[in-house]
Amino acid sequence: MDAAELVMVLCGVAALGAAVVLSLVSARLLRAAHSLEVAAAEFDRTAAFAVTELQLAAADAADEVARIDALVEVAGSIGQRVDSATDLTYRALTSPVIKGVAFATGTRRTAERLRGRGGPRTQRTSGRRR
C-alpha cells in the first residue's frame, strides 16, 4: 500500500464517519420537528378554546356594561326627580312658613301690647329682639 491508497482509505473512513454523524443529526432534527409539530397542534387546540372563552367573557362584559349603563340612567333620573321634588317642596313650603312666622311674630307683639308689656314698639338692641 502506497501513500495514495492510504489517503484514499482515510478519506473513505472520514466520509463514512461524516455520513454517520449527519444521519444522527438528521434523526435528531426529525424528532425535534415532530415534537414541534405536536406542540403546535396542542397550542392550536388550546388557543381555539381560549379564544372561545375570551369571546364569551367579552359578550358577558358587554351585557354587564349595558345593564350598569341602564342602572346609571335610572339613578340619574331618580336624582333629577328628587331634585325637582325638593325644589318644589322648598318653593311650596317656604312662603307659607315665612308668612306663618311673620303672623306668629305679629300676633305675639300684639298680645304683648294688649297685656301692656311692650310699648308702642318692641325695642331692638344690636339686631336682636328682646
Backbone as CSV, one residue per row, in Angstrom:
resi,resn,N_x,N_y,N_z,CA_x,CA_y,CA_z,C_x,C_y,C_z
1,MET,0.834,-1.149,0.000,0.000,0.000,0.000,0.891,1.227,0.000
2,ASP,0.645,1.966,-0.948,1.439,3.185,-1.015,0.641,4.345,-0.415
3,ALA,1.172,5.516,-0.441,0.602,6.688,0.214,-0.735,7.065,-0.405
4,ALA,-0.931,6.919,-1.679,-2.168,7.285,-2.342,-3.307,6.398,-1.871
5,GLU,-3.024,5.100,-1.744,-4.055,4.189,-1.283,-4.413,4.474,0.177
6,LEU,-3.422,4.839,0.995,-3.667,5.155,2.395,-4.540,6.406,2.515
7,VAL,-4.267,7.405,1.703,-5.065,8.639,1.727,-6.496,8.318,1.309
8,MET,-6.654,7.440,0.312,-7.993,7.093,-0.145,-8.758,6.323,0.934
9,VAL,-8.093,5.437,1.664,-8.754,4.693,2.734,-9.140,5.666,3.851
10,LEU,-8.226,6.553,4.218,-8.533,7.528,5.275,-9.695,8.434,4.872
11,CYS,-9.716,8.839,3.613,-10.827,9.670,3.128,-12.134,8.889,3.168
12,GLY,-12.120,7.633,2.836,-13.314,6.799,2.885,-13.827,6.654,4.303
13,VAL,-12.895,6.424,5.259,-13.281,6.308,6.673,-13.856,7.642,7.151
14,ALA,-13.227,8.745,6.772,-13.726,10.082,7.159,-15.107,10.327,6.559
15,ALA,-15.298,9.922,5.299,-16.607,10.109,4.660,-17.657,9.258,5.350
16,LEU,-17.290,8.029,5.731,-18.221,7.151,6.441,-18.574,7.760,7.797
17,GLY,-17.591,8.281,8.510,-17.834,8.937,9.801,-18.749,10.157,9.640
18,ALA,-18.481,10.950,8.610,-19.317,12.126,8.351,-20.742,11.701,8.040
19,ALA,-20.905,10.608,7.279,-22.240,10.126,6.942,-22.979,9.675,8.199
20,VAL,-22.265,8.982,9.108,-22.890,8.530,10.355,-23.311,9.738,11.194
21,VAL,-22.426,10.730,11.335,-22.738,11.934,12.121,-23.921,12.668,11.495
22,LEU,-23.934,12.819,10.187,-25.039,13.510,9.520,-26.349,12.752,9.689
23,SER,-26.334,11.417,9.652,-27.575,10.681,9.847,-28.070,10.809,11.288
24,LEU,-27.156,10.844,12.266,-27.574,11.041,13.654,-28.181,12.429,13.845
25,VAL,-27.546,13.438,13.269,-28.059,14.813,13.370,-29.414,14.904,12.670
26,SER,-29.549,14.272,11.530,-30.818,14.293,10.798,-31.918,13.619,11.601
27,ALA,-31.609,12.503,12.271,-32.604,11.809,13.094,-33.055,12.693,14.249
28,ARG,-32.103,13.371,14.878,-32.472,14.275,15.984,-33.304,15.450,15.482
29,LEU,-32.931,15.996,14.337,-33.709,17.096,13.765,-35.123,16.645,13.408
30,LEU,-35.266,15.430,12.918,-36.580,14.896,12.587,-37.432,14.744,13.849
31,ARG,-36.830,14.228,14.944,-37.563,14.111,16.205,-37.962,15.485,16.739
32,ALA,-37.056,16.462,16.630,-37.368,17.813,17.092,-38.496,18.421,16.269
33,ALA,-38.473,18.193,14.963,-39.538,18.718,14.099,-40.878,18.081,14.453
34,HIS,-40.867,16.779,14.749,-42.102,16.098,15.131,-42.625,16.645,16.469
35,SER,-41.742,16.849,17.436,-42.141,17.427,18.724,-42.708,18.827,18.546
36,LEU,-42.093,19.587,17.675,-42.583,20.940,17.389,-43.956,20.894,16.748
37,GLU,-44.184,19.950,15.877,-45.484,19.810,15.229,-46.560,19.440,16.250
38,VAL,-46.239,18.532,17.176,-47.185,18.145,18.223,-47.487,19.347,19.124
39,ALA,-46.464,20.094,19.495,-46.651,21.268,20.350,-47.494,22.328,19.643
40,ALA,-47.273,22.515,18.356,-48.061,23.495,17.599,-49.523,23.074,17.531
41,ALA,-49.781,21.784,17.347,-51.164,21.297,17.314,-51.839,21.495,18.667
42,GLU,-51.132,21.204,19.760,-51.680,21.410,21.105,-51.952,22.886,21.368
43,PHE,-51.022,23.737,20.947,-51.220,25.184,21.093,-52.434,25.637,20.298
44,ASP,-52.615,25.107,19.122,-53.759,25.477,18.286,-55.069,25.105,18.982
45,ARG,-55.129,23.897,19.567,-56.339,23.482,20.290,-56.572,24.375,21.508
46,THR,-55.525,24.630,22.246,-55.649,25.475,23.441,-56.029,26.899,23.072
47,ALA,-55.413,27.426,22.034,-55.710,28.800,21.615,-57.152,28.910,21.137
48,ALA,-57.640,27.915,20.428,-59.028,27.954,19.970,-59.981,27.969,21.161
49,PHE,-59.704,27.146,22.162,-60.527,27.131,23.368,-60.449,28.473,24.090
50,ALA,-59.231,29.031,24.201,-59.048,30.312,24.887,-59.760,31.436,24.145
51,VAL,-59.725,31.417,22.825,-60.406,32.451,22.044,-61.915,32.361,22.260
52,THR,-62.433,31.138,22.313,-63.863,30.965,22.563,-64.232,31.495,23.949
53,GLU,-63.416,31.156,24.943,-63.655,31.660,26.296,-63.578,33.190,26.335
54,LEU,-62.618,33.749,25.631,-62.459,35.199,25.594,-63.659,35.863,24.944
55,GLN,-64.183,35.273,23.886,-65.364,35.830,23.230,-66.574,35.786,24.162
56,LEU,-66.730,34.690,24.888,-67.839,34.593,25.841,-67.694,35.624,26.965
57,ALA,-66.473,35.777,27.457,-66.237,36.762,28.519,-66.496,38.175,28.017
58,ALA,-66.105,38.460,26.790,-66.348,39.793,26.226,-67.844,40.046,26.065
59,ALA,-68.587,39.034,25.635,-70.038,39.188,25.498,-70.688,39.416,26.866
60,ASP,-70.251,38.660,27.887,-70.772,38.859,29.245,-70.447,40.254,29.760
61,ALA,-69.229,40.711,29.496,-68.835,42.059,29.941,-69.678,43.120,29.238
62,ALA,-69.952,42.930,27.963,-70.786,43.893,27.230,-72.199,43.924,27.806
63,ASP,-72.728,42.755,28.166,-74.054,42.707,28.785,-74.056,43.424,30.126
64,GLU,-73.013,43.207,30.930,-72.914,43.874,32.229,-72.799,45.391,32.072
65,VAL,-72.029,45.825,31.093,-71.879,47.263,30.854,-73.225,47.862,30.462
66,ALA,-73.969,47.167,29.621,-75.287,47.663,29.223,-76.224,47.734,30.426
67,ARG,-76.162,46.721,31.293,-77.016,46.708,32.490,-76.638,47.842,33.441
68,ILE,-75.344,48.037,33.625,-74.885,49.111,34.520,-75.224,50.475,33.935
69,ASP,-75.129,50.601,32.622,-75.497,51.856,31.965,-76.973,52.170,32.215
70,ALA,-77.810,51.147,32.112,-79.236,51.345,32.382,-79.462,51.744,33.835
71,LEU,-78.732,51.113,34.759,-78.862,51.472,36.171,-78.414,52.909,36.433
72,VAL,-77.346,53.320,35.775,-76.866,54.702,35.934,-77.894,55.689,35.400
73,GLU,-78.515,55.354,34.281,-79.558,56.232,33.738,-80.737,56.328,34.691
74,VAL,-81.144,55.190,35.270,-82.254,55.195,36.226,-81.879,56.012,37.459
75,ALA,-80.653,55.836,37.950,-80.208,56.603,39.124,-80.184,58.094,38.820
76,GLY,-79.737,58.457,37.617,-79.735,59.869,37.226,-81.141,60.427,37.152
77,SER,-82.057,59.644,36.621,-83.451,60.065,36.530,-84.054,60.235,37.921
78,ILE,-83.758,59.291,38.810,-84.260,59.399,40.187,-83.672,60.635,40.866
79,GLY,-82.382,60.875,40.634,-81.749,62.068,41.211,-82.400,63.344,40.721
80,GLN,-82.720,63.396,39.435,-83.389,64.580,38.895,-84.775,64.744,39.500
81,ARG,-85.481,63.630,39.673,-86.818,63.704,40.266,-86.746,64.164,41.715
82,VAL,-85.759,63.666,42.453,-85.601,64.090,43.843,-85.267,65.575,43.901
83,ASP,-84.384,66.033,43.011,-84.057,67.459,42.968,-85.294,68.292,42.663
84,SER,-86.076,67.834,41.696,-87.301,68.566,41.342,-88.278,68.578,42.510
85,ALA,-88.447,67.431,43.169,-89.369,67.361,44.304,-88.881,68.239,45.452
86,THR,-87.583,68.236,45.694,-87.033,69.074,46.755,-87.252,70.551,46.453
87,ASP,-86.981,70.934,45.215,-87.181,72.326,44.809,-88.648,72.711,44.931
88,LEU,-89.533,71.825,44.464,-90.966,72.101,44.544,-91.417,72.204,45.992
89,THR,-90.939,71.301,46.845,-91.287,71.342,48.263,-90.767,72.627,48.905
90,TYR,-89.543,72.999,48.575,-88.973,74.234,49.118,-89.822,75.435,48.715
91,ARG,-90.168,75.480,47.443,-90.988,76.610,46.959,-92.374,76.604,47.605
92,ALA,-92.946,75.413,47.765,-94.300,75.329,48.309,-94.331,75.650,49.794
93,LEU,-93.311,75.282,50.530,-93.331,75.470,51.973,-92.680,76.767,52.441
94,THR,-91.767,77.312,51.683,-91.033,78.487,52.141,-91.955,79.671,52.367
95,SER,-92.757,79.995,51.395,-93.627,81.160,51.510,-94.629,81.002,52.660
96,PRO,-95.343,79.894,52.780,-96.267,79.768,53.914,-95.559,79.764,55.265
97,VAL,-94.390,79.160,55.347,-93.664,79.136,56.616,-93.243,80.545,56.997
98,ILE,-92.728,81.294,56.024,-92.323,82.679,56.306,-93.546,83.496,56.723
99,LYS,-94.647,83.295,56.025,-95.867,84.023,56.380,-96.357,83.603,57.768
100,GLY,-96.257,82.318,58.080,-96.671,81.837,59.391,-95.805,82.410,60.498
101,VAL,-94.494,82.462,60.271,-93.586,83.035,61.269,-93.885,84.524,61.444
102,ALA,-94.104,85.220,60.332,-94.428,86.655,60.421,-95.741,86.844,61.162
103,PHE,-96.732,86.007,60.895,-98.021,86.104,61.571,-97.861,85.834,63.065
104,ALA,-97.074,84.809,63.399,-96.850,84.485,64.810,-96.138,85.622,65.518
105,THR,-95.145,86.216,64.854,-94.429,87.341,65.457,-95.369,88.522,65.661
106,GLY,-96.159,88.811,64.641,-97.120,89.923,64.767,-98.139,89.656,65.860
107,THR,-98.604,88.435,65.956,-99.576,88.078,66.992,-98.949,88.207,68.365
108,ARG,-97.703,87.777,68.505,-97.011,87.878,69.794,-96.851,89.337,70.194
109,ARG,-96.456,90.179,69.255,-96.277,91.608,69.560,-97.606,92.255,69.938
110,THR,-98.624,91.885,69.216,-99.949,92.442,69.521,-100.391,91.992,70.904
111,ALA,-100.173,90.734,71.233,-100.556,90.226,72.550,-99.767,90.926,73.637
112,GLU,-98.482,91.183,73.386,-97.671,91.896,74.379,-98.175,93.321,74.570
113,ARG,-98.558,93.971,73.503,-99.075,95.338,73.604,-100.388,95.360,74.379
114,LEU,-101.221,94.376,74.087,-102.510,94.344,74.776,-102.332,94.062,76.265
115,ARG,-101.364,93.285,76.620,-101.111,92.996,78.029,-100.382,94.144,78.710
116,GLY,-99.831,95.045,77.914,-99.157,96.192,78.480,-97.688,95.974,78.726
117,ARG,-97.133,94.911,78.278,-95.709,94.666,78.480,-94.865,95.517,77.567
118,GLY,-95.207,95.595,76.364,-94.382,96.312,75.399,-94.950,97.682,75.155
119,GLY,-94.107,98.591,74.715,-94.542,99.913,74.355,-95.181,99.860,72.986
120,PRO,-95.214,101.006,72.347,-95.790,101.010,71.012,-95.020,100.084,70.078
121,ARG,-93.729,99.943,70.305,-92.909,99.009,69.507,-91.943,98.332,70.443
122,THR,-91.580,97.129,70.152,-90.551,96.479,70.961,-89.219,97.062,70.577
123,GLN,-88.349,97.220,71.566,-87.062,97.830,71.296,-86.083,96.776,70.816
124,ARG,-85.199,97.228,69.953,-84.192,96.319,69.407,-82.824,96.758,69.884
125,THR,-81.986,95.770,70.181,-80.629,96.051,70.577,-79.715,95.218,69.718
126,SER,-78.885,95.886,68.973,-77.882,95.264,68.104,-78.485,94.150,67.241
127,GLY,-79.620,94.401,66.696,-80.212,93.459,65.746,-80.928,92.300,66.406
128,ARG,-80.975,92.243,67.723,-81.675,91.153,68.396,-82.928,91.671,69.061
129,ARG,-83.937,90.858,69.136,-85.195,91.248,69.780,-85.157,90.868,71.244
130,ARG,-85.831,91.668,72.019,-85.901,91.363,73.445,-87.104,90.563,73.755
